[in-house]
Amino acid sequence: MPFELRQLSWHKRRRATEAPKPVSFKVDDFKKQANHFCRVHVTFDNGDVAQLQGRVSQNPVNLTWSVNAINAHGQAVFLKWVDDDA
């Protein structure tokens, strides 16, 4: 599936920390349906592999789809759907 990993950064609201950065991901059971829940498997640059719970949303202005995923440890990713025909 054509997803683009977007960088999440809280440095404007919190003190910067050295958090592991996601390097690869796999999205299970994705549907283009608002508020659909899916699982996201993420591998981080330090070798950690995590399973995150994701929620599908659609931007009402430009109609793009995205997945916001987080787990209980606070690890989070933001994935944007990229259409092949765009």
The first five atom37 places (N, CA, C, CB, O) and aatype in JSON, in Angstrom:
{
  "aatype": [12, 14, 13, 6, 10, 1, 5, 10, 15, 17, 8, 11, 1, 1, 1, 0, 16, 6, 0, 14, 11, 14, 19, 15, 13, 11, 19, 3, 3, 13, 11, 11, 5, 0, 2, 8, 13, 4, 1, 19, 8, 19, 16, 13, 3, 2, 7, 3, 19, 0, 5, 10, 5, 7, 1, 19, 15, 5, 2, 14, 19, 2, 10, 16, 17, 15, 19, 2, 0, 9, 2, 0, 8, 7, 5, 0, 19, 13, 10, 11, 17, 19, 3, 3, 3, 0],
  "atom_mask": [
    [1, 1, 1, 1, 1],
    [1, 1, 1, 1, 1],
    [1, 1, 1, 1, 1],
    [1, 1, 1, 1, 1],
    [1, 1, 1, 1, 1],
    [1, 1, 1, 1, 1],
    [1, 1, 1, 1, 1],
    [1, 1, 1, 1, 1],
    [1, 1, 1, 1, 1],
    [1, 1, 1, 1, 1],
    [1, 1, 1, 1, 1],
    [1, 1, 1, 1, 1],
    [1, 1, 1, 1, 1],
    [1, 1, 1, 1, 1],
    [1, 1, 1, 1, 1],
    [1, 1, 1, 1, 1],
    [1, 1, 1, 1, 1],
    [1, 1, 1, 1, 1],
    [1, 1, 1, 1, 1],
    [1, 1, 1, 1, 1],
    [1, 1, 1, 1, 1],
    [1, 1, 1, 1, 1],
    [1, 1, 1, 1, 1],
    [1, 1, 1, 1, 1],
    [1, 1, 1, 1, 1],
    [1, 1, 1, 1, 1],
    [1, 1, 1, 1, 1],
    [1, 1, 1, 1, 1],
    [1, 1, 1, 1, 1],
    [1, 1, 1, 1, 1],
    [1, 1, 1, 1, 1],
    [1, 1, 1, 1, 1],
    [1, 1, 1, 1, 1],
    [1, 1, 1, 1, 1],
    [1, 1, 1, 1, 1],
    [1, 1, 1, 1, 1],
    [1, 1, 1, 1, 1],
    [1, 1, 1, 1, 1],
    [1, 1, 1, 1, 1],
    [1, 1, 1, 1, 1],
    [1, 1, 1, 1, 1],
    [1, 1, 1, 1, 1],
    [1, 1, 1, 1, 1],
    [1, 1, 1, 1, 1],
    [1, 1, 1, 1, 1],
    [1, 1, 1, 1, 1],
    [1, 1, 1, 0, 1],
    [1, 1, 1, 1, 1],
    [1, 1, 1, 1, 1],
    [1, 1, 1, 1, 1],
    [1, 1, 1, 1, 1],
    [1, 1, 1, 1, 1],
    [1, 1, 1, 1, 1],
    [1, 1, 1, 0, 1],
    [1, 1, 1, 1, 1],
    [1, 1, 1, 1, 1],
    [1, 1, 1, 1, 1],
    [1, 1, 1, 1, 1],
    [1, 1, 1, 1, 1],
    [1, 1, 1, 1, 1],
    [1, 1, 1, 1, 1],
    [1, 1, 1, 1, 1],
    [1, 1, 1, 1, 1],
    [1, 1, 1, 1, 1],
    [1, 1, 1, 1, 1],
    [1, 1, 1, 1, 1],
    [1, 1, 1, 1, 1],
    [1, 1, 1, 1, 1],
    [1, 1, 1, 1, 1],
    [1, 1, 1, 1, 1],
    [1, 1, 1, 1, 1],
    [1, 1, 1, 1, 1],
    [1, 1, 1, 1, 1],
    [1, 1, 1, 0, 1],
    [1, 1, 1, 1, 1],
    [1, 1, 1, 1, 1],
    [1, 1, 1, 1, 1],
    [1, 1, 1, 1, 1],
    [1, 1, 1, 1, 1],
    [1, 1, 1, 1, 1],
    [1, 1, 1, 1, 1],
    [1, 1, 1, 1, 1],
    [1, 1, 1, 1, 1],
    [1, 1, 1, 1, 1],
    [1, 1, 1, 1, 1],
    [1, 1, 1, 1, 1]
  ],
  "atom_positions": [
    [[0.84, -1.18, 0.0], [0.0, 0.0, 0.0], [0.88, 1.24, 0.0], [-0.95, 0.0, 1.21], [1.89, 1.29, 0.7]],
    [[0.51, 2.21, -0.75], [1.35, 3.4, -0.89], [1.15, 4.42, 0.24], [1.06, 4.07, -2.21], [0.31, 5.32, 0.14]],
    [[1.91, 4.26, 1.29], [1.87, 5.21, 2.39], [3.17, 5.99, 2.45], [1.61, 4.5, 3.74], [4.22, 5.49, 2.05]],
    [[3.09, 7.2, 2.94], [4.27, 8.05, 3.16], [4.37, 8.32, 4.65], [4.18, 9.39, 2.33], [3.4, 8.77, 5.28]],
    [[5.54, 8.06, 5.22], [5.76, 8.28, 6.64], [6.03, 9.76, 6.87], [6.94, 7.41, 7.17], [6.96, 10.32, 6.28]],
    [[5.24, 10.4, 7.71], [5.43, 11.81, 8.03], [6.07, 11.93, 9.4], [4.08, 12.58, 7.99], [5.76, 11.15, 10.3]],
    [[6.95, 12.86, 9.56], [7.68, 13.05, 10.82], [6.81, 13.76, 11.85], [8.97, 13.85, 10.57], [6.24, 14.81, 11.58]],
    [[6.72, 13.16, 13.04], [6.04, 13.79, 14.17], [7.08, 14.46, 15.05], [5.2, 12.75, 14.99], [8.12, 13.88, 15.34]],
    [[6.81, 15.67, 15.47], [7.76, 16.38, 16.32], [6.99, 17.24, 17.33], [8.71, 17.26, 15.47], [6.09, 17.99, 16.97]],
    [[7.38, 17.1, 18.59], [6.76, 17.87, 19.65], [7.73, 18.92, 20.19], [6.29, 16.94, 20.79], [7.49, 19.46, 21.28]],
    [[8.8, 19.22, 19.48], [9.84, 20.08, 20.04], [9.36, 21.49, 20.38], [10.99, 20.17, 19.07], [9.98, 22.17, 21.2]],
    [[8.28, 21.96, 19.78], [7.78, 23.29, 20.11], [7.01, 23.29, 21.42], [6.9, 23.81, 18.99], [6.86, 24.33, 22.06]],
    [[6.51, 22.12, 21.83], [5.7, 22.05, 23.04], [6.4, 21.38, 24.21], [4.44, 21.32, 22.74], [6.01, 21.56, 25.36]],
    [[7.43, 20.6, 23.9], [8.14, 19.86, 24.94], [9.64, 19.94, 24.7], [7.68, 18.39, 24.98], [10.1, 20.28, 23.61]],
    [[10.39, 19.62, 25.73], [11.83, 19.57, 25.6], [12.23, 18.44, 24.65], [12.5, 19.37, 26.99], [11.69, 17.33, 24.74]],
    [[13.14, 18.72, 23.76], [13.56, 17.72, 22.77], [14.26, 16.55, 23.45], [14.49, 18.36, 21.71], [15.09, 16.74, 24.34]],
    [[13.92, 15.34, 23.01], [14.55, 14.13, 23.52], [15.03, 13.29, 22.34], [13.58, 13.32, 24.42], [14.57, 13.47, 21.21]],
    [[15.94, 12.38, 22.62], [16.43, 11.49, 21.6], [15.54, 10.25, 21.53], [17.9, 11.09, 21.87], [15.85, 9.23, 22.16]],
    [[14.47, 10.32, 20.82], [13.54, 9.21, 20.67], [13.89, 8.42, 19.41], [12.06, 9.71, 20.61], [14.35, 9.01, 18.43]],
    [[13.69, 7.11, 19.42], [13.93, 6.32, 18.21], [13.02, 6.77, 17.08], [13.72, 4.82, 18.49], [11.87, 7.14, 17.3]],
    [[13.55, 6.74, 15.86], [12.78, 7.18, 14.7], [12.32, 5.96, 13.9], [13.63, 8.13, 13.8], [13.08, 5.0, 13.74]],
    [[11.09, 5.97, 13.4], [10.61, 4.85, 12.61], [11.32, 4.77, 11.26], [9.1, 4.96, 12.4], [11.54, 5.79, 10.61]],
    [[11.68, 3.56, 10.85], [12.36, 3.38, 9.57], [11.53, 2.56, 8.58], [13.7, 2.7, 9.78], [11.68, 2.73, 7.37]],
    [[10.65, 1.68, 9.08], [9.77, 0.93, 8.19], [8.47, 0.62, 8.91], [10.46, -0.37, 7.7], [8.4, 0.67, 10.14]],
    [[7.46, 0.29, 8.14], [6.14, 0.05, 8.73], [5.33, -0.85, 7.81], [5.39, 1.38, 8.98], [5.64, -0.98, 6.63]],
    [[4.3, -1.46, 8.38], [3.35, -2.28, 7.63], [1.98, -2.03, 8.24], [3.73, -3.81, 7.67], [1.82, -2.1, 9.46]],
    [[0.99, -1.74, 7.41], [-0.36, -1.45, 7.87], [-1.25, -2.65, 7.55], [-0.91, -0.15, 7.21], [-1.35, -3.08, 6.4]],
    [[-1.91, -3.18, 8.59], [-2.85, -4.29, 8.41], [-4.28, -3.75, 8.35], [-2.72, -5.32, 9.56], [-4.6, -2.75, 8.98]],
    [[-5.11, -4.41, 7.58], [-6.55, -4.15, 7.46], [-6.93, -2.67, 7.3], [-7.25, -4.7, 8.66], [-7.85, -2.18, 7.97]],
    [[-6.22, -1.96, 6.41], [-6.54, -0.55, 6.13], [-7.76, -0.47, 5.22], [-5.32, 0.17, 5.47], [-7.88, -1.23, 4.26]],
    [[-8.66, 0.45, 5.53], [-9.82, 0.76, 4.68], [-9.94, 2.28, 4.58], [-11.14, 0.12, 5.26], [-9.67, 2.99, 5.55]],
    [[-10.34, 2.76, 3.43], [-10.61, 4.19, 3.28], [-11.99, 4.47, 3.86], [-10.54, 4.64, 1.77], [-12.97, 4.67, 3.14]],
    [[-12.03, 4.47, 5.19], [-13.27, 4.69, 5.93], [-12.92, 5.48, 7.18], [-13.99, 3.33, 6.28], [-12.07, 5.04, 7.96]],
    [[-13.55, 6.61, 7.37], [-13.25, 7.46, 8.53], [-13.46, 6.71, 9.84], [-14.12, 8.73, 8.5], [-14.44, 5.98, 10.0]],
    [[-12.52, 6.89, 10.76], [-12.53, 6.29, 12.09], [-12.4, 4.77, 12.1], [-13.78, 6.68, 12.79], [-12.71, 4.13, 13.1]],
    [[-11.95, 4.18, 11.01], [-11.67, 2.74, 10.97], [-10.38, 2.48, 11.76], [-11.56, 2.22, 9.49], [-9.4, 3.2, 11.59]],
    [[-10.39, 1.46, 12.6], [-9.19, 1.11, 13.37], [-8.4, 0.03, 12.64], [-9.58, 0.64, 14.8], [-8.97, -0.92, 12.1]],
    [[-7.08, 0.18, 12.65], [-6.2, -0.79, 12.01], [-4.93, -0.95, 12.84], [-5.85, -0.36, 10.56], [-4.65, -0.14, 13.72]],
    [[-4.17, -1.99, 12.56], [-2.91, -2.23, 13.26], [-1.75, -1.79, 12.38], [-2.76, -3.73, 13.65], [-1.78, -1.97, 11.16]],
    [[-0.74, -1.2, 13.0], [0.45, -0.76, 12.29], [1.66, -1.38, 12.98], [0.55, 0.81, 12.25], [1.84, -1.22, 14.19]],
    [[2.48, -2.1, 12.21], [3.7, -2.7, 12.73], [4.86, -1.8, 12.29], [3.89, -4.19, 12.22], [5.04, -1.54, 11.1]],
    [[5.65, -1.33, 13.27], [6.7, -0.35, 12.99], [8.04, -0.87, 13.48], [6.37, 1.0, 13.65], [8.14, -1.45, 14.57]],
    [[9.09, -0.66, 12.67], [10.46, -0.95, 13.07], [11.17, 0.38, 13.23], [11.18, -1.86, 12.02], [11.12, 1.24, 12.35]],
    [[11.84, 0.55, 14.37], [12.55, 1.8, 14.67], [14.04, 1.65, 14.4], [12.31, 2.21, 16.13], [14.55, 0.53, 14.29]],
    [[14.74, 2.78, 14.3], [16.16, 2.77, 13.97], [17.05, 2.12, 15.03], [16.63, 4.18, 13.75], [18.2, 1.78, 14.75]],
    [[16.54, 1.93, 16.24], [17.33, 1.26, 17.28], [17.06, -0.25, 17.31], [17.02, 1.87, 18.66], [17.57, -0.95, 18.18]],
    [[16.25, -0.74, 16.36], [15.96, -2.16, 16.27], [14.67, -2.6, 16.92], [0.0, 0.0, 0.0], [14.26, -3.75, 16.74]],
    [[14.02, -1.73, 17.67], [12.74, -2.08, 18.3], [11.66, -2.29, 17.25], [12.31, -0.98, 19.3], [11.6, -1.57, 16.24]],
    [[10.81, -3.27, 17.5], [9.65, -3.52, 16.65], [8.42, -3.35, 17.54], [9.7, -4.95, 15.99], [8.36, -3.94, 18.62]],
    [[7.46, -2.56, 17.09], [6.28, -2.28, 17.91], [5.01, -2.45, 17.09], [6.36, -0.85, 18.49], [4.99, -2.24, 15.87]],
    [[3.95, -2.84, 17.78], [2.62, -2.89, 17.17], [1.82, -1.73, 17.72], [1.9, -4.26, 17.44], [1.67, -1.59, 18.93]],
    [[1.3, -0.9, 16.84], [0.55, 0.29, 17.24], [-0.9, 0.17, 16.78], [1.19, 1.56, 16.65], [-1.2, -0.5, 15.79]],
    [[-1.79, 0.81, 17.51], [-3.2, 0.86, 17.13], [-3.42, 2.15, 16.34], [-4.14, 0.8, 18.41], [-3.12, 3.24, 16.83]],
    [[-3.94, 2.02, 15.13], [-4.12, 3.18, 14.28], [-5.57, 3.52, 14.03], [0.0, 0.0, 0.0], [-6.45, 2.66, 14.15]],
    [[-5.81, 4.77, 13.68], [-7.16, 5.24, 13.32], [-7.07, 5.97, 12.0], [-7.75, 6.17, 14.43], [-6.22, 6.85, 11.81]],
    [[-7.93, 5.61, 11.08], [-7.97, 6.21, 9.75], [-8.79, 7.5, 9.8], [-8.56, 5.22, 8.7], [-9.85, 7.55, 10.42]],
    [[-8.28, 8.54, 9.16], [-9.02, 9.79, 9.07], [-8.86, 10.38, 7.67], [-8.54, 10.8, 10.16], [-7.94, 10.03, 6.93]],
    [[-9.77, 11.28, 7.33], [-9.72, 11.96, 6.04], [-9.76, 13.46, 6.25], [-10.88, 11.51, 5.13], [-10.59, 13.97, 7.0]],
    [[-8.84, 14.16, 5.6], [-8.8, 15.61, 5.66], [-10.02, 16.15, 4.91], [-7.47, 16.17, 5.07], [-10.19, 15.84, 3.73]],
    [[-10.87, 16.95, 5.57], [-12.09, 17.43, 4.91], [-11.84, 18.46, 3.81], [-13.01, 18.02, 5.93], [-12.71, 18.68, 2.96]],
    [[-10.66, 19.08, 3.81], [-10.39, 20.12, 2.81], [-9.85, 19.51, 1.52], [-9.38, 21.14, 3.37], [-10.41, 19.73, 0.44]],
    [[-8.76, 18.73, 1.62], [-8.16, 18.18, 0.4], [-8.47, 16.7, 0.19], [-6.67, 18.39, 0.44], [-7.98, 16.1, -0.76]],
    [[-9.28, 16.1, 1.09], [-9.77, 14.74, 0.97], [-8.69, 13.67, 0.96], [-10.57, 14.62, -0.26], [-8.9, 12.59, 0.41]],
    [[-7.53, 13.94, 1.56], [-6.48, 12.93, 1.67], [-6.72, 12.05, 2.89], [-5.09, 13.59, 1.75], [-7.27, 12.49, 3.89]],
    [[-6.29, 10.79, 2.78], [-6.46, 9.81, 3.86], [-5.16, 9.69, 4.63], [-6.9, 8.44, 3.29], [-4.07, 9.83, 4.08]],
    [[-5.28, 9.41, 5.94], [-4.09, 9.23, 6.77], [-4.4, 8.27, 7.91], [-3.6, 10.6, 7.33], [-5.56, 8.0, 8.22]],
    [[-3.33, 7.76, 8.52], [-3.44, 6.88, 9.68], [-2.59, 7.46, 10.78], [-3.01, 5.42, 9.33], [-1.39, 7.7, 10.59]],
    [[-3.18, 7.7, 11.94], [-2.46, 8.09, 13.14], [-2.43, 6.88, 14.04], [-3.12, 9.34, 13.85], [-3.48, 6.31, 14.37]],
    [[-1.23, 6.47, 14.46], [-1.11, 5.26, 15.26], [-0.25, 5.53, 16.5], [-0.51, 4.1, 14.43], [0.71, 6.29, 16.43]],
    [[-0.61, 4.89, 17.62], [0.12, 5.06, 18.88], [-0.05, 3.78, 19.69], [-0.39, 6.31, 19.67], [-1.0, 3.04, 19.5]],
    [[0.9, 3.54, 20.61], [0.76, 2.41, 21.53], [0.84, 2.91, 22.97], [1.85, 1.34, 21.26], [0.96, 4.11, 23.21]],
    [[0.79, 1.99, 23.92], [0.76, 2.35, 25.34], [2.08, 2.96, 25.82], [0.45, 1.13, 26.18], [2.11, 3.62, 26.86]],
    [[3.17, 2.76, 25.08], [4.48, 3.32, 25.46], [4.7, 4.71, 24.89], [5.59, 2.4, 24.98], [5.74, 5.32, 25.12]],
    [[3.71, 5.22, 24.16], [3.81, 6.56, 23.61], [4.5, 6.64, 22.26], [0.0, 0.0, 0.0], [4.7, 7.73, 21.73]],
    [[4.85, 5.5, 21.69], [5.45, 5.49, 20.35], [4.33, 5.79, 19.35], [6.15, 4.11, 20.04], [3.26, 5.18, 19.4]],
    [[4.58, 6.72, 18.45], [3.53, 7.15, 17.53], [4.09, 7.37, 16.13], [2.86, 8.43, 18.03], [5.26, 7.74, 15.96]],
    [[3.25, 7.15, 15.12], [3.59, 7.44, 13.73], [2.39, 8.08, 13.05], [4.03, 6.15, 12.97], [1.24, 7.88, 13.47]],
    [[2.67, 8.83, 12.01], [1.63, 9.43, 11.17], [1.92, 9.02, 9.74], [1.58, 11.0, 11.33], [2.99, 9.33, 9.21]],
    [[0.98, 8.34, 9.11], [1.14, 7.85, 7.74], [0.11, 8.51, 6.84], [1.0, 6.32, 7.69], [-1.07, 8.57, 7.17]],
    [[0.57, 9.0, 5.71], [-0.32, 9.65, 4.74], [-0.48, 8.74, 3.54], [0.24, 11.05, 4.31], [0.51, 8.23, 3.01]],
    [[-1.71, 8.52, 3.11], [-2.0, 7.72, 1.94], [-1.6, 8.5, 0.69], [-3.49, 7.32, 1.89], [-1.96, 9.67, 0.55]],
    [[-0.86, 7.87, -0.22], [-0.44, 8.5, -1.45], [-1.07, 7.73, -2.6], [1.12, 8.54, -1.58], [-0.79, 6.55, -2.78]],
    [[-1.92, 8.39, -3.36], [-2.58, 7.74, -4.51], [-1.58, 7.52, -5.63], [-3.77, 8.6, -5.02], [-0.75, 8.38, -5.92]],
    [[-1.67, 6.35, -6.25], [-0.77, 6.02, -7.37], [-1.1, 6.83, -8.61], [-0.86, 4.53, -7.69], [-0.2, 7.16, -9.39]],
    [[-2.37, 7.17, -8.8], [-2.79, 7.87, -10.01], [-2.71, 9.39, -9.89], [-4.2, 7.48, -10.37], [-3.06, 10.11, -10.82]],
    [[-2.24, 9.88, -8.73], [-2.18, 11.34, -8.54], [-0.93, 11.93, -9.15], [-2.23, 11.69, -7.08], [-0.73, 13.14, -9.08]]
  ]
}
